[in-house]
Amino acid sequence: VNTIGMNSNWLITYESRPFVGDKKSSQDVLKFWRIDSNGKFSLNDMFDMPHSGSAISSIILSQSEITPGVYHCLTIGEDRKVMVWNNAARRV
């Protein structure tokens, strides 16, 4: 796990590792884990190549002030792009 973001309901992890035998490619996965009331984690969703192969340098997680129960996750990549994700829609 390279980068994480977390609050009381969600854990977001970013994993990046090179493919075996190919030094120019990597496997990048952004995973959204739901945390239940007992503190157990379950994989809720995952995205391959979230920044089209560019590494994620930061994850920011916050709760929506407009819609209760909706959480926004911002990822900042080495591609200098900011992407917004939430638990109500796969990607904004």
C-alpha positions as CSV (number, residue, x, y, z in Angstrom):
1,V,0.0,0.0,0.0
2,N,1.5,3.3,-1.1
3,T,-1.1,5.9,0.1
4,I,-4.1,5.8,2.3
5,G,-7.0,8.0,3.3
6,M,-9.4,7.2,6.2
7,N,-12.3,8.4,8.3
8,S,-14.7,6.6,10.7
9,N,-16.6,4.9,7.8
10,W,-14.1,4.5,4.9
11,L,-10.5,3.4,4.2
12,I,-9.1,4.2,0.8
13,T,-5.9,2.5,-0.3
14,Y,-3.7,3.0,-3.3
15,E,-1.4,0.2,-4.4
16,S,1.2,0.3,-7.1
17,R,3.6,-2.4,-8.0
18,P,5.4,-3.3,-11.2
19,F,4.2,-6.1,-13.4
20,V,6.6,-9.1,-13.4
21,G,8.9,-9.0,-16.4
22,D,7.9,-5.6,-17.6
23,K,9.8,-2.7,-16.1
24,K,7.8,0.0,-18.0
25,S,4.4,-1.0,-16.7
26,S,2.8,-1.1,-13.3
27,Q,-0.3,-2.3,-11.6
28,D,-2.2,0.6,-10.0
29,V,-5.3,0.0,-7.9
30,L,-7.5,2.4,-5.9
31,K,-9.6,0.5,-3.3
32,F,-12.5,1.7,-1.2
33,W,-13.0,-0.3,2.0
34,R,-16.2,0.1,4.1
35,I,-15.7,0.0,7.9
36,D,-18.7,-1.5,9.8
37,S,-19.7,-0.7,13.4
38,N,-17.5,-3.6,14.6
39,G,-14.4,-2.1,13.0
40,K,-14.3,-4.8,10.2
41,F,-13.3,-3.9,6.7
42,S,-15.0,-5.0,3.5
43,L,-14.0,-4.1,0.0
44,N,-16.7,-1.9,-1.4
45,D,-15.2,-0.9,-4.8
46,M,-11.9,-0.8,-6.7
47,F,-10.5,1.0,-9.8
48,D,-7.6,-0.1,-12.0
49,M,-5.3,2.6,-13.3
50,P,-7.2,5.5,-11.5
51,H,-4.9,8.1,-13.0
52,S,-4.2,6.3,-16.3
53,G,-0.9,4.8,-15.0
54,S,0.3,7.9,-13.2
55,A,1.0,7.3,-9.5
56,I,-1.2,8.8,-6.8
57,S,0.7,11.1,-4.4
58,S,-2.2,12.2,-2.1
59,I,-5.6,11.0,-1.0
60,I,-8.0,13.4,0.8
61,L,-11.3,12.2,2.2
62,S,-14.2,14.3,3.5
63,Q,-17.9,14.1,4.2
64,S,-20.4,16.0,2.1
65,E,-22.0,19.0,3.9
66,I,-24.8,19.0,1.4
67,T,-25.8,15.3,1.2
68,P,-25.6,13.3,4.5
69,G,-23.9,9.9,4.1
70,V,-22.0,10.9,1.0
71,Y,-18.2,11.0,1.2
72,H,-15.9,12.6,-1.3
73,C,-12.4,11.3,-2.0
74,L,-9.9,13.4,-3.9
75,T,-6.8,11.8,-5.4
76,I,-3.9,13.9,-6.6
77,G,-1.6,12.2,-9.1
78,E,1.9,12.7,-10.4
79,D,0.1,13.6,-13.7
80,R,-0.9,16.9,-11.9
81,K,-4.6,16.0,-12.1
82,V,-7.1,16.0,-9.3
83,M,-9.8,13.4,-9.5
84,V,-13.0,13.4,-7.3
85,W,-14.6,10.1,-6.3
86,N,-17.5,9.4,-4.0
87,N,-19.5,6.6,-2.5
88,A,-22.7,7.6,-4.3
89,A,-21.2,7.6,-7.9
90,R,-18.1,5.9,-9.2
91,R,-16.4,9.1,-10.3
92,V,-17.4,12.7,-10.6
